[in-house]
Amino acid sequence: MIYVEGLRKRYKAKEALRGIDLEVPAGTVCGLLGPNGAGKTTAVRILATLLRPDAGRAEVAGLDVVRDADRLRFRIGLAGQHAAVDELLTGRRNLELFARLYHLSRAGARRRAGELLERFGLAEAGRRPVKEYSGGMRRRLDLAASLIVSPPVLFMDEPTTGLDPRSRMQLWDLLRDLVKEGTTLLLTTQYLDEADQLADQVVVLREGVVAAAGSPAELKRAVGGDRVRVLFREARDVDAGLRVLRATGSPELDGADARQVTVPAADGAQSLVRIAGALDAAGIPVEDLALRRPTLDEVFLRLTA
């Protein structure tokens, strides 16, 4: 549904994109990650026909983002970093305005606004001016505006920035529902747990190039895989514990705590069971024993360092 090849964009002396490639299958979520200035927003603006690339090509929903820009705008939705709604209008009037800009009739605009307000839990608030809305409500209204024409592809640039945890989770649920219905979603985010929750595929940008791409699980495995963390009850038990653990893997002391040791866990939970049994059989007491999986934060820091 989204195809990018050799995409480049320069702003005077800075080359924001240096030949990125990207493929997003229909009905999936692609999370675009990277530090500030990595090129995420530039990529989204090009795919949404708001910028022209300097080189390379990009297609969205089978349409070229430059040659077919006018037709493509009726097949995509875009929610930027800041809610693009008029604070002086009511929620309903905002949606009716967007619908009229998409050339819906007056009756069609009223009908579509009512459908979206109901779906996004804003039916009651739709009669109030947007200036009275909370941040989460504005974000939902902004997302509703991007869905006026039920686009097959939706772009979201840092959709939950500034939202409280409850509002973020509500928005995640709405996005999951859209994807289940067949929408293809490309989102940029600074929240790595957001990409972990939503994305089928994660693409990490660094200085305008793709540093890594894959599913969240694949990227986590690339960092080093699962590990079992053993916290011994007493520091004097560590030496004896290390002798036992060497039979199950390659234990490493944790510099943060003299009582803590980590062991690679090739078989995940089975490794945890095996280590627990070995320590119990040797009569070595532990205070805590846990399976620890890499996080996307670790992936991000490793790839963007």
VOGU-3710 file (C-alpha; in Angstrom, 3 decimals, decimal comma):
1> miyveglrkr> 0,000/0,000/0,000  3,003/2,293/0,570  6,106/1,895/-1,592  9,196/4,103/-1,325  12,445/3,748/-3,266  15,548/5,922/-2,997  13,667/8,894/-1,537  15,777/12,029/-1,047  15,029/15,530/0,229  17,384/18,421/0,964
11> ykakealrgi> 16,736/21,658/2,860  19,523/24,026/1,755  22,677/22,613/3,398  20,925/19,736/5,210  19,942/16,512/3,473  16,920/15,351/5,493  16,405/12,089/3,572  19,327/10,297/1,953  17,771/7,577/-0,149  15,315/5,674/2,058
21> dlevpagtvc> 13,411/2,550/0,954  10,150/1,442/2,537  7,321/-1,017/1,896  4,113/-1,194/3,961  1,591/-3,970/3,170  -2,121/-3,170/3,153  -3,951/-3,376/6,476  -0,800/-3,129/8,628  0,820/-0,547/10,893  4,314/0,806/10,216
31> gllgpngagk> 5,988/2,725/13,031  8,582/5,271/11,897  11,052/5,920/14,721  14,119/8,066/15,059  15,606/10,961/17,032  14,634/14,559/16,283  15,924/15,539/12,851  16,115/11,956/11,584  13,714/12,686/8,693  10,451/11,204/9,979
41> ttavrilatl> 8,211/14,227/9,429  9,822/14,957/6,055  9,018/11,410/4,913  5,387/11,734/6,050  4,979/15,118/4,349  6,269/13,713/1,067  3,977/10,681/1,260  1,036/12,969/2,064  1,814/15,133/-1,050  2,762/18,191/1,031
51> lrpdagraev> 6,404/18,158/-0,136  8,020/17,171/-3,420  11,025/14,826/-3,141  14,306/15,786/-4,782  14,923/12,242/-6,001  13,520/8,723/-5,787  9,898/7,737/-6,048  7,004/6,958/-3,764  3,599/5,407/-4,343  0,652/5,335/-1,955
61> agldvvrdad> -2,435/3,239/-2,722  -1,036/2,645/-6,197  -0,695/6,373/-6,990  2,512/8,351/-7,469  2,846/11,044/-4,786  4,027/13,644/-7,342  2,360/12,748/-10,631  -0,977/11,686/-9,092  -1,024/14,055/-6,105  -4,499/15,492/-6,759
71> rlrfriglag> -6,143/12,057/-6,984  -4,119/10,679/-4,083  -5,358/13,360/-1,650  -8,812/11,784/-1,783  -7,370/8,400/-0,724  -5,306/9,415/2,311  -5,879/10,908/5,740  -3,336/12,945/7,673  -3,216/13,874/11,350  -0,189/16,059/12,058
81> qhaavdellt> 1,639/16,810/15,284  -0,830/19,555/16,209  -4,605/19,188/15,998  -5,753/21,063/12,860  -9,136/22,147/14,174  -10,770/25,544/14,649  -11,145/26,287/18,367  -13,993/28,752/17,837  -16,209/26,254/16,008  -18,025/23,355/17,611
91> grrnlelfar> -16,753/19,830/17,036  -19,643/19,171/14,650  -19,035/22,338/12,635  -15,345/21,460/12,321  -16,169/18,077/10,803  -18,810/19,565/8,514  -16,239/22,106/7,309  -13,723/19,365/6,485  -16,431/17,346/4,737  -17,379/20,315/2,550
101> lyhlsragar> -13,691/20,788/1,643  -13,829/17,181/0,406  -16,801/18,256/-1,775  -19,493/16,382/0,157  -22,967/17,889/-0,128  -24,356/19,805/2,844  -26,569/16,876/3,780  -23,692/14,428/3,257  -21,399/16,570/5,414  -23,927/16,648/8,269
111> rragellerf> -24,462/12,902/8,039  -20,727/12,096/7,965  -20,004/14,474/10,875  -22,672/12,764/12,969  -21,267/9,296/12,171  -17,736/10,298/13,161  -18,764/12,103/16,344  -20,617/8,981/17,442  -17,747/6,672/16,591  -15,138/8,743/18,433
121> glaeagrrpv> -17,224/9,259/21,559  -17,800/12,958/20,868  -21,543/12,994/20,156  -22,375/15,058/23,257  -19,284/17,256/23,004  -19,994/17,914/19,323  -22,261/20,824/20,258  -19,532/22,585/22,272  -16,735/24,879/20,972  -13,446/23,037/20,548
131> keysggmrrr> -11,699/25,534/22,859  -13,511/23,746/25,711  -12,126/20,321/24,710  -9,369/18,453/26,553  -6,199/17,487/24,683  -7,438/13,938/24,180  -10,778/15,131/22,803  -9,053/17,478/20,344  -6,840/14,648/19,177  -9,854/12,395/18,609
141> ldlaaslivs> -11,610/15,164/16,699  -8,498/15,708/14,580  -8,355/11,992/13,805  -12,058/12,020/12,919  -11,413/14,906/10,492  -8,705/12,861/8,758  -11,247/10,069/8,169  -13,974/12,083/6,454  -13,614/10,094/3,216  -12,723/6,735/4,868
151> ppvlfmdept> -9,209/6,722/3,357  -7,432/3,389/2,811  -4,163/4,961/4,061  -3,744/7,093/7,182  -0,633/9,047/8,177  -0,203/10,133/11,792  2,728/12,267/12,911  3,300/11,770/16,659  -0,425/11,261/17,304  -0,348/11,046/21,102
161> tgldprsrmq> 2,195/13,728/22,006  1,044/15,518/25,152  -1,812/13,133/25,944  -2,293/11,554/29,359  -1,978/7,727/29,606  -5,747/7,119/29,524  -6,229/9,272/26,406  -3,298/7,552/24,715  -4,778/4,104/25,315  -8,182/5,238/24,062
171> lwdllrdlvk> -6,578/6,510/20,867  -4,644/3,235/20,483  -7,937/1,325/20,645  -9,431/3,537/17,944  -6,414/3,001/15,698  -6,527/-0,780/16,213  -10,187/-0,769/15,154  -9,343/1,168/11,982  -6,592/-1,275/11,061  -8,897/-4,249/11,660
181> egttlllttq> -11,254/-2,674/9,124  -8,460/-2,582/6,528  -6,833/0,843/6,980  -3,079/0,985/6,418  -1,426/3,174/9,053  1,975/4,838/9,040  2,790/6,672/12,249  5,775/8,491/13,613  6,173/8,478/17,363  8,580/9,390/20,135
191> yldeadqlad> 6,916/6,853/22,437  8,560/3,495/21,865  5,896/1,635/23,838  3,398/3,048/21,334  5,253/1,449/18,422  5,571/-1,760/20,429  1,812/-1,814/21,041  0,631/-0,887/17,551  3,236/-1,575/14,877  3,542/-4,701/12,752
201> qvvvlregvv> 6,733/-3,238/11,311  9,168/-0,708/12,765  11,538/1,380/10,645  14,267/3,276/12,499  15,626/6,374/10,760  18,969/7,908/11,642  20,306/11,012/9,886  18,059/10,478/6,882  18,768/6,792/6,252  17,107/3,563/7,393
211> aaagspaelk> 19,181/2,229/10,289  17,050/-0,911/10,782  13,669/-2,358/9,883  11,642/-5,341/11,063  8,935/-6,382/13,461  9,342/-5,237/17,089  10,209/-8,827/18,064  12,872/-9,104/15,335  14,523/-5,841/16,366  14,528/-6,877/20,025
221> ravggdrvrv> 16,181/-10,185/19,181  18,846/-8,308/17,247  19,780/-6,422/20,417  20,634/-9,599/22,271  17,580/-11,699/23,020  15,997/-12,739/26,305  17,967/-12,905/29,552  17,280/-14,354/32,979  18,018/-11,984/35,836  19,041/-13,624/39,124
231> lfreardvda> 19,198/-11,571/42,312  20,863/-13,576/45,084  19,730/-13,059/48,666  23,263/-12,523/49,971  26,419/-11,306/48,207  28,295/-14,305/49,608  26,096/-16,626/47,521  27,169/-15,119/44,194  30,344/-17,210/43,678  28,539/-20,484/44,329
241> glrvlratgs> 25,665/-19,309/42,150  28,008/-18,500/39,276  29,435/-22,025/39,373  25,911/-23,438/39,031  24,874/-20,978/36,328  27,908/-21,695/34,147  26,412/-25,122/33,525  23,288/-23,498/32,040  24,799/-20,592/30,069  27,277/-17,715/30,235
251> peldgadarq> 26,415/-15,682/33,336  27,484/-12,055/33,654  27,741/-9,940/36,775  25,585/-6,817/36,810  27,688/-3,788/37,736  24,672/-2,019/39,247  24,192/-4,610/42,029  26,872/-6,975/43,373  24,184/-9,617/44,070  22,743/-9,616/40,545
261> vtvpaadgaq> 23,699/-11,885/37,640  22,207/-12,177/34,151  22,235/-15,258/31,925  21,310/-15,467/28,207  17,971/-17,287/27,805  17,995/-18,956/24,405  14,694/-20,814/25,047  12,962/-18,007/26,939  10,770/-19,313/29,765  12,313/-22,794/29,573
271> slvriagald> 15,687/-21,288/30,468  14,085/-19,619/33,478  12,667/-22,956/34,668  16,009/-24,708/34,155  17,971/-22,052/36,072  15,453/-21,992/38,926  15,710/-25,790/39,234  19,517/-25,793/39,212  19,790/-23,140/41,927  17,147/-24,848/44,058
281> aagipvedla> 18,900/-28,207/43,753  22,164/-26,576/44,852  20,425/-24,997/47,849  21,338/-21,443/46,849  18,673/-18,920/47,974  17,601/-16,158/45,602  15,641/-13,003/46,316  14,294/-12,597/42,785  14,351/-14,525/39,520  12,860/-13,074/36,342
291> lrrptldevf> 12,858/-13,410/32,567  13,786/-10,088/31,017  13,080/-9,296/27,392  14,755/-6,448/25,481  12,663/-3,325/24,993  12,314/-1,086/21,961  14,015/1,595/24,066  17,173/-0,520/24,041  16,829/-1,113/20,299  16,369/2,619/19,710
301> lrlta> 19,360/3,601/21,824  21,580/0,959/20,219  20,637/1,976/16,659  20,686/5,735/17,112  23,716/6,094/19,390
//
